[in-house]
Amino acid sequence: MITRVSRKELDIEKYNTCITNALQTNVFGYSWYLDEVCTNWDVLVLNDYEAVMPIPWRKKYFLKYVYIPLWLIELGIYSPEVEDENEFLIELFDDFKFIETKTNTHNSFSMFHNSQKDYQRQVLYLKEAYKTLFYGYRKDRKKDLKRAAKNDLTERWNDKPEKLITLFKTNVGKRVRKIKEEDYDVLLRLMNVCIEKRKGEILSVYNGNNEIVASGFFLKHAKKATILVSSTDFKNRKNGANTFLINSAIYKYQPNFEVFDFGGSVMKSIATYFLSFGATTEKYIYLKHNNLPKLLRFFKK
Protein backbone atom coordinates (compact mmCIF):
# COMPACT_ATOMS: atom_id res chain seq x y z
CA MET A 1 0.00 0.00 0.00
CA ILE A 2 1.29 3.46 -0.94
CA THR A 3 0.62 6.35 1.42
CA ARG A 4 1.59 10.01 1.28
CA VAL A 5 3.65 11.05 4.30
CA SER A 6 4.47 14.66 5.15
CA ARG A 7 8.03 15.72 5.95
CA LYS A 8 7.11 16.25 9.60
CA GLU A 9 5.68 12.74 9.94
CA LEU A 10 8.49 11.01 8.06
CA ASP A 11 10.56 8.32 9.76
CA ILE A 12 13.88 9.87 8.74
CA GLU A 13 16.01 6.85 9.64
CA LYS A 14 13.88 4.41 7.63
CA TYR A 15 13.56 6.87 4.76
CA ASN A 16 17.31 7.56 4.42
CA THR A 17 18.07 3.83 4.77
CA CYS A 18 15.77 3.20 1.82
CA ILE A 19 17.65 5.83 -0.23
CA THR A 20 21.01 4.26 0.70
CA ASN A 21 19.94 0.72 -0.20
CA ALA A 22 18.05 1.63 -3.36
CA LEU A 23 19.12 0.56 -6.83
CA GLN A 24 18.59 4.19 -7.79
CA THR A 25 20.53 5.65 -4.87
CA ASN A 26 21.80 9.18 -5.33
CA VAL A 27 22.59 12.11 -3.07
CA PHE A 28 19.54 14.07 -4.21
CA GLY A 29 17.09 11.78 -2.43
CA TYR A 30 18.43 12.18 1.11
CA SER A 31 16.33 14.13 3.60
CA TRP A 32 19.15 16.55 4.44
CA TYR A 33 19.59 17.43 0.75
CA LEU A 34 15.87 17.95 0.13
CA ASP A 35 15.57 20.01 3.30
CA GLU A 36 18.01 22.50 1.78
CA VAL A 37 16.61 22.80 -1.75
CA CYS A 38 12.84 22.30 -1.37
CA THR A 39 10.20 24.77 -0.24
CA ASN A 40 8.12 21.80 0.96
CA TRP A 41 8.33 18.09 0.32
CA ASP A 42 6.30 14.99 1.07
CA VAL A 43 7.00 11.33 0.31
CA LEU A 44 4.97 8.55 -1.26
CA VAL A 45 5.87 5.51 0.85
CA LEU A 46 5.29 1.86 -0.04
CA ASN A 47 4.37 -0.19 3.03
CA ASP A 48 7.09 0.17 5.69
CA TYR A 49 9.54 2.22 3.58
CA GLU A 50 10.09 -0.59 1.08
CA ALA A 51 10.15 2.05 -1.66
CA VAL A 52 9.81 5.84 -1.59
CA MET A 53 9.15 8.72 -3.95
CA PRO A 54 10.00 12.20 -2.58
CA ILE A 55 7.70 14.93 -3.86
CA PRO A 56 8.80 18.61 -3.78
CA TRP A 57 5.74 20.89 -3.80
CA ARG A 58 4.67 24.49 -3.58
CA LYS A 59 1.39 26.33 -3.28
CA LYS A 60 0.00 28.97 -5.63
CA TYR A 61 -3.50 30.39 -5.65
CA PHE A 62 -4.37 27.88 -2.92
CA LEU A 63 -3.32 25.01 -5.19
CA LYS A 64 -0.48 22.63 -4.39
CA TYR A 65 1.70 21.59 -7.30
CA VAL A 66 4.85 19.49 -7.82
CA TYR A 67 7.88 21.41 -9.05
CA ILE A 68 11.58 20.94 -9.83
CA PRO A 69 13.81 22.74 -7.31
CA LEU A 70 16.99 24.39 -8.46
CA TRP A 71 20.19 22.50 -7.64
CA LEU A 72 18.44 19.13 -7.95
CA ILE A 73 19.36 17.05 -11.00
CA GLU A 74 17.25 13.92 -10.52
CA LEU A 75 14.79 12.34 -8.13
CA GLY A 76 12.07 9.74 -8.82
CA ILE A 77 11.37 6.43 -7.13
CA TYR A 78 13.88 4.65 -4.89
CA SER A 79 13.71 0.95 -4.00
CA PRO A 80 16.08 -1.98 -3.31
CA GLU A 81 14.24 -3.99 -5.96
CA VAL A 82 12.32 -3.16 -9.11
CA GLU A 83 8.77 -2.27 -8.10
CA ASP A 84 5.56 -1.63 -10.02
CA GLU A 85 6.37 2.02 -10.51
CA ASN A 86 3.04 2.78 -12.20
CA GLU A 87 1.34 2.59 -8.81
CA PHE A 88 3.38 5.56 -7.63
CA LEU A 89 2.24 7.64 -10.61
CA ILE A 90 -1.38 6.71 -10.03
CA GLU A 91 -1.10 7.99 -6.47
CA LEU A 92 0.90 11.06 -7.51
CA PHE A 93 -1.52 12.11 -10.25
CA ASP A 94 -4.43 11.58 -7.87
CA ASP A 95 -2.89 13.85 -5.20
CA PHE A 96 -1.68 16.69 -7.47
CA LYS A 97 -3.33 18.23 -10.50
CA PHE A 98 -0.15 19.85 -11.81
CA ILE A 99 3.19 18.04 -11.80
CA GLU A 100 6.67 18.70 -13.13
CA THR A 101 9.41 16.39 -11.91
CA LYS A 102 12.55 14.58 -13.01
CA THR A 103 12.90 10.88 -12.34
CA ASN A 104 16.15 8.91 -12.64
CA THR A 105 17.68 6.64 -15.24
CA HIS A 106 16.45 3.50 -13.44
CA ASN A 107 12.77 4.49 -13.41
CA SER A 108 10.35 3.45 -16.14
CA PHE A 109 6.59 3.63 -16.50
CA SER A 110 4.22 1.76 -18.82
CA MET A 111 1.33 4.15 -18.11
CA PHE A 112 0.65 7.87 -18.63
CA HIS A 113 2.77 8.10 -21.78
CA ASN A 114 1.29 11.51 -22.64
CA SER A 115 2.86 12.86 -19.43
CA GLN A 116 6.33 11.52 -20.17
CA LYS A 117 9.22 12.96 -22.12
CA ASP A 118 12.69 11.50 -22.57
CA TYR A 119 15.50 13.72 -21.33
CA GLN A 120 19.22 12.99 -21.58
CA ARG A 121 22.31 13.23 -19.43
CA GLN A 122 25.89 12.45 -20.31
CA VAL A 123 28.06 10.12 -18.24
CA LEU A 124 31.61 8.83 -18.53
CA TYR A 125 32.36 5.38 -17.18
CA LEU A 126 35.67 5.31 -15.35
CA LYS A 127 36.51 1.61 -15.60
CA GLU A 128 39.48 2.27 -17.87
CA ALA A 129 42.72 3.90 -16.76
CA TYR A 130 42.94 7.68 -17.11
CA LYS A 131 45.34 7.40 -20.06
CA THR A 132 42.77 5.30 -21.91
CA LEU A 133 40.00 7.77 -21.08
CA PHE A 134 42.17 10.65 -22.28
CA TYR A 135 42.80 8.83 -25.55
CA GLY A 136 39.02 8.86 -26.08
CA TYR A 137 38.80 12.66 -25.88
CA ARG A 138 38.05 14.41 -29.14
CA LYS A 139 40.75 16.56 -30.73
CA ASP A 140 39.25 19.87 -29.63
CA ARG A 141 39.39 18.82 -25.97
CA LYS A 142 43.04 17.91 -26.29
CA LYS A 143 43.68 21.27 -27.97
CA ASP A 144 41.97 22.98 -25.04
CA LEU A 145 44.31 21.27 -22.61
CA LYS A 146 47.29 22.49 -24.61
CA ARG A 147 45.89 26.02 -24.42
CA ALA A 148 45.47 25.61 -20.67
CA ALA A 149 49.14 24.67 -20.33
CA LYS A 150 50.21 27.69 -22.40
CA ASN A 151 48.08 29.95 -20.20
CA ASP A 152 49.69 28.55 -17.06
CA LEU A 153 46.38 27.36 -15.57
CA THR A 154 46.51 25.57 -12.22
CA GLU A 155 43.94 23.64 -10.19
CA ARG A 156 42.97 24.43 -6.62
CA TRP A 157 40.81 21.96 -4.70
CA ASN A 158 38.76 22.92 -1.64
CA ASP A 159 38.35 26.51 -2.72
CA LYS A 160 35.76 28.70 -1.00
CA PRO A 161 32.11 28.18 -2.08
CA GLU A 162 31.59 31.95 -2.21
CA LYS A 163 34.14 32.24 -5.02
CA LEU A 164 32.27 29.72 -7.15
CA ILE A 165 28.95 31.46 -6.52
CA THR A 166 30.40 34.86 -7.46
CA LEU A 167 31.89 33.44 -10.67
CA PHE A 168 28.62 31.69 -11.54
CA LYS A 169 26.46 34.70 -10.71
CA THR A 170 28.48 37.12 -12.83
CA ASN A 171 28.64 34.78 -15.82
CA VAL A 172 26.10 31.94 -16.16
CA GLY A 173 23.67 33.61 -13.76
CA LYS A 174 23.28 36.67 -16.00
CA ARG A 175 21.90 34.42 -18.73
CA VAL A 176 19.50 32.51 -16.48
CA ARG A 177 17.05 35.12 -15.27
CA LYS A 178 14.96 32.74 -13.18
CA ILE A 179 17.77 32.39 -10.61
CA LYS A 180 17.09 34.74 -7.72
CA GLU A 181 19.33 35.96 -4.93
CA GLU A 182 17.70 33.57 -2.44
CA ASP A 183 18.56 30.68 -4.78
CA TYR A 184 22.23 31.51 -4.37
CA ASP A 185 21.74 31.55 -0.61
CA VAL A 186 20.30 28.04 -0.87
CA LEU A 187 23.25 26.94 -3.02
CA LEU A 188 25.75 28.27 -0.49
CA ARG A 189 24.06 26.44 2.39
CA LEU A 190 23.78 23.29 0.28
CA MET A 191 27.46 23.28 -0.67
CA ASN A 192 28.51 23.80 2.93
CA VAL A 193 26.31 20.91 4.10
CA CYS A 194 27.63 18.61 1.37
CA ILE A 195 31.22 19.52 2.21
CA GLU A 196 30.56 18.91 5.90
CA LYS A 197 29.10 15.49 5.12
CA ARG A 198 31.98 14.75 2.71
CA LYS A 199 29.52 14.46 -0.14
CA GLY A 200 30.88 17.35 -2.17
CA GLU A 201 33.99 19.37 -2.98
CA ILE A 202 35.02 22.37 -5.01
CA LEU A 203 37.65 22.61 -7.72
CA SER A 204 38.72 26.02 -9.02
CA VAL A 205 41.07 26.93 -11.84
CA TYR A 206 43.37 29.97 -11.67
CA ASN A 207 45.49 31.65 -14.30
CA GLY A 208 49.06 32.90 -13.97
CA ASN A 209 47.84 36.16 -12.43
CA ASN A 210 46.07 34.23 -9.65
CA GLU A 211 42.65 35.10 -11.11
CA ILE A 212 39.85 32.53 -10.91
CA VAL A 213 38.79 31.53 -14.45
CA ALA A 214 36.70 28.41 -13.77
CA SER A 215 35.16 26.59 -10.83
CA GLY A 216 32.86 23.65 -10.20
CA PHE A 217 31.14 21.82 -7.36
CA PHE A 218 31.21 18.02 -7.51
CA LEU A 219 28.91 15.68 -5.61
CA LYS A 220 30.25 12.28 -4.52
CA HIS A 221 28.03 9.30 -3.73
CA ALA A 222 28.04 5.55 -4.34
CA LYS A 223 31.06 5.53 -6.66
CA LYS A 224 29.62 8.35 -8.78
CA ALA A 225 30.95 11.90 -9.09
CA THR A 226 28.50 14.47 -10.45
CA ILE A 227 28.90 18.07 -11.57
CA LEU A 228 26.20 19.99 -9.72
CA VAL A 229 27.16 23.49 -10.82
CA SER A 230 30.11 25.02 -12.66
CA SER A 231 31.10 28.19 -14.46
CA THR A 232 33.92 29.80 -16.37
CA ASP A 233 34.86 33.44 -16.80
CA PHE A 234 33.14 34.33 -20.09
CA LYS A 235 35.72 37.05 -20.72
CA ASN A 236 38.43 34.39 -20.98
CA ARG A 237 36.81 31.55 -22.88
CA LYS A 238 39.71 30.69 -25.17
CA ASN A 239 42.15 29.58 -22.48
CA GLY A 240 40.83 26.02 -22.17
CA ALA A 241 39.78 26.56 -18.54
CA ASN A 242 36.52 24.61 -18.63
CA THR A 243 38.12 21.59 -20.27
CA PHE A 244 41.00 21.84 -17.81
CA LEU A 245 38.49 21.89 -14.93
CA ILE A 246 36.62 18.78 -16.08
CA ASN A 247 39.77 16.90 -17.05
CA SER A 248 41.31 17.57 -13.64
CA ALA A 249 38.20 16.18 -11.94
CA ILE A 250 38.16 13.08 -14.15
CA TYR A 251 41.83 12.48 -13.38
CA LYS A 252 41.20 12.72 -9.63
CA TYR A 253 38.04 10.61 -9.50
CA GLN A 254 39.03 7.84 -11.92
CA PRO A 255 40.92 5.62 -9.42
CA ASN A 256 38.11 5.46 -6.84
CA PHE A 257 34.89 6.13 -8.74
CA GLU A 258 33.02 4.24 -11.44
CA VAL A 259 30.96 6.97 -13.08
CA PHE A 260 31.51 10.65 -13.86
CA ASP A 261 28.14 12.36 -14.40
CA PHE A 262 28.23 15.65 -16.31
CA GLY A 263 24.82 16.60 -14.96
CA GLY A 264 23.11 16.59 -18.33
CA SER A 265 21.72 19.39 -20.47
CA VAL A 266 18.78 19.85 -22.82
CA MET A 267 20.94 22.21 -24.89
CA LYS A 268 22.47 20.37 -27.83
CA SER A 269 25.69 22.40 -27.83
CA ILE A 270 26.39 21.64 -24.15
CA ALA A 271 25.50 17.96 -24.56
CA THR A 272 27.86 17.74 -27.55
CA TYR A 273 30.60 19.31 -25.46
CA PHE A 274 30.17 16.73 -22.70
CA LEU A 275 30.16 13.90 -25.24
CA SER A 276 33.50 15.14 -26.57
CA PHE A 277 35.11 13.75 -23.40
CA GLY A 278 34.16 10.25 -24.54
CA ALA A 279 30.93 10.27 -22.56
CA THR A 280 27.81 8.31 -23.46
CA THR A 281 24.15 9.33 -23.25
CA GLU A 282 21.68 7.98 -20.70
CA LYS A 283 17.95 8.67 -20.80
CA TYR A 284 15.65 9.50 -17.94
CA ILE A 285 11.98 10.44 -17.80
CA TYR A 286 10.74 13.97 -17.28
CA LEU A 287 7.14 14.02 -16.07
CA LYS A 288 4.74 16.86 -16.82
CA HIS A 289 1.08 16.46 -15.99
CA ASN A 290 -1.58 19.16 -16.11
CA ASN A 291 -5.05 18.11 -15.01
CA LEU A 292 -6.17 21.49 -13.76
CA PRO A 293 -9.63 22.79 -14.60
CA LYS A 294 -9.56 24.72 -17.88
CA LEU A 295 -10.08 28.06 -16.14
CA LEU A 296 -6.97 27.47 -13.99
CA ARG A 297 -4.55 26.06 -16.54
CA PHE A 298 -3.09 29.50 -17.16
CA PHE A 299 -1.43 29.45 -13.72
CA LYS A 300 1.10 26.87 -14.86
CA LYS A 301 1.94 26.01 -18.43
N, C-alpha and C positions, 0 to 999 in steps of 0.2 A: 504493500500500500504506500502511495506517495502522498506526503503531507507537506504543506507550506509552513515553514518555521521562521519566525522573525529573528533578527540578529540578537535581540535581548534574550530570547528563549533558547538559543542555540546551545547545544552541548559542545563547547569549543574543543575539548580534548578529542571527542569522538569524531567531530567534523574534520579537524586537522589530520587525524590519523587516517581518515578516509582519503584525504588529498595525498598524503605521503605514500599510501599503499596502492593508489590508483594506477592503472595502465596509462592514464592520461596526465599523470602528475606534472605539475609545473608550479612555479612560484606564484603565479597570478591567483591561484585558487585559495591560498592560505588566508585565514581570518585577519591576520595582522596586515597583510597587503591590501585586502579589500577595505579594511577600516580606514586606511590612508587615502584611497583613491575614490571611494564611493560616497555619494551623498547619503544614500540609504541602501541596504541590501538585505534580502531574505534568502532562504535556501529551500529548494524542493528536496525533500529527504525521503529515500526509499527505506521503509521499515526502520531498523535500528542503525541508521547511517551506513547501510550497505552500498549505497550510491547517493551522490549529492549533485545538485545543480544550483550554484550561487546565482542570484538574480539581482543585479543593481537596478534600482528604481528611483524615480523622482515623481513629483506631483506638480501638475500644471492645470489651472482651471478646475481644481478639485478632482482631477483625474490622475491616477497613478499609471506610469508607463515605464517600460524597460528601456534603458539607454546604455550606450557604450562610454564608460569613463575614459578620460584621457589617461595616458600612461598605463594602459592595460591592453596587451596585444591579443590575448586569447582567453577564453573561459570555457563554458560548455559543461558537459556532464563528466563526472569523475567516478570511477568504479574499479575495483580490483579485477572484475571480470566483465565481459561484454554483456550488457543488459539490453532489454527491449527499450531502446531510447525513445521510441515513438510515444510511450506512455508519459514521459516527461513533457513532451511538446503538447500533448493533449491537456495536461494539467496547466502548463504555462499559458497556452492560448485561452484557456477557460478563465484564468485569473486576471489576465491583462488584455486589454483591447488594442493596445499599440505596443509593438515590440521591435527593438533593434538590438541585436547581440551577436557577438562572434563566438563560435564554438571552437573546437580544436581539431587537429588533423586526425584524431582517432574516433571522432563522432560521426555517425551517419544516420540518416532518417529515411524511411521508405514512405512517409506520409508528408502532407503539406508541401508538396513540391513547388507550388506557386509562391511560397514564402521563403524559398531557399535560393541562394546564389553562391556559386563557387568563387572563392577568393584564393589568392596564392601567396605563399611566402617562400623565401629562398633559404636553403640550408646547405651547409658544407659538412660532409661526414669526415671525421678526423681519424679514421682508421689507419690511413697511410702516414708515413713519416712526413715531416714538414717539407723536406726536399722534394718529395713526390707531389705534395699538394702545390708547392710553388711551381713545379713544372707544368701543372695544369692551368696556371694563370694565363689569361690572354695577353697578347703582346703589349697592349696599351697599359695594362696594370704593371707589367715589368718596366715599361718606360717611365711610369709614374714613380716607381721606386728609385730609378736612376736619378730622376729630377729631385727627389727628396734628399738623396745623398749629396747632390751638388749644392742644394740649399741648406746643407748642414742641419737638417731636422733631427731632433732627438726626442725620445719618449720619456714620459714622466708618469709613473704609476702613483696612485693614491693622492692625486691632486685634490684641491678643494672643490666641493660640489658647487659652490657659488661661482667659481670661474667658468665651469661648464654652462651653468644657467645664463650667465651674462653673455657668453659667446653665442649660445643658442638664441637668446632673446633678441640680440642685435643683428642676427643673420636670418636663420630659419624662421624665427618668431615673427619677423616683419612681414613674412609672406603667408603666414597662417593667422588670419585675423581672429579666428574663434578662440585662440588661446588668450586667456585673461590673466591679470596679475595674480589673482588667487590660485590659478592653476600652477604657476611657478612656485608659489608657496607650498602647494601640495607636493610638487616634484622634489623640492628641497627636503621636506620632511621624509618623503618616501626614500630618497637616496640615503639619508642618514640612518633610517631604520634598517635598510638593506645592508649597509656597511656594518652597522652594529651587529647584525645577525650573521655576518659573513656570507651574505647572499648577493653582494654586489660590490663592484669596485670601479674606480675611474681611471682612465688613461687619457693623458693630454699630450699633445705634440707641440714643441716649441721650436722656433727658428733660431738662427745664430745670434739674433739680437735679444734673445730671451723673451720673445713675444709669443703668446699662445695663438696657434693657427688652426688647431683642431682638438676636439675632445669628445669622449664618448663614455657612457655609463653602461657597464656590462653586468647582466644578471647571471648568477651561477646556481644551477640546481640539477640534481640527478644526471650528472655527466653531460649537461648541456649548458653552453654559454650563449647568451642572447643579448643583442644590442637593443637596449630599451630606448635610448635617445642619444643622438650625436649631432655634431655640427662642425663646420669648418668656417674660417674667415673668408667670406665671399670676395673680399678685396685681394686675396692671395690664393686664387684657385688653380694656378698653374704650377704650384710647387710640389704637387704630389702628396700633400698632407693627408688627405682623406684615405688614400690607398695605403699610405705609410701607417696610419692609425689602425686600419683593419688588419693589415698584414702583421703588425706587431702583436695584436690580440690573438690572431690565429697561431702565431709562433709560440706564444706563451701557453695557450690553452691546449694545443695539440697533444702534449704528452699525457695529460690527465683527464681530458674530456673526449666525448665521442661525437658530439654534434656542435657545430657553430651555427647559430640561428641569426640571420641578418635582420629579423624582425618583419620582413615582408613589406611590400608596397603595391598599391593599385596603379601607381604611375609606371608606365612601360619603361621609361628611360632609367628610372631608379632600379627597377627589377633587372633590366639588362646589365646595369653596372654591377649588381650583386652577383649575377650569373657569370660575370667575367672573371670571378675568383675561382671558377670551377664548381660553383654551387649548382644544386639541382632544385627543381620546383616541387613543392608539396601543396596540396589543396586542402582547404578547410571550408566549412559552411558558414556563410553569413546569413542570419535570419532577419527578415523584415516582414512584419505582420501588422496590417492595419484593418481592424474590424470595428472602428469607431462608427457611430451613426453619421450619416452623410453630412449633417449640419455641423459636425465637430471635426471632420477630417482635415480642415484647414489648419488645425492647431499643430499638426505634425504631418509632414509630407516626406 
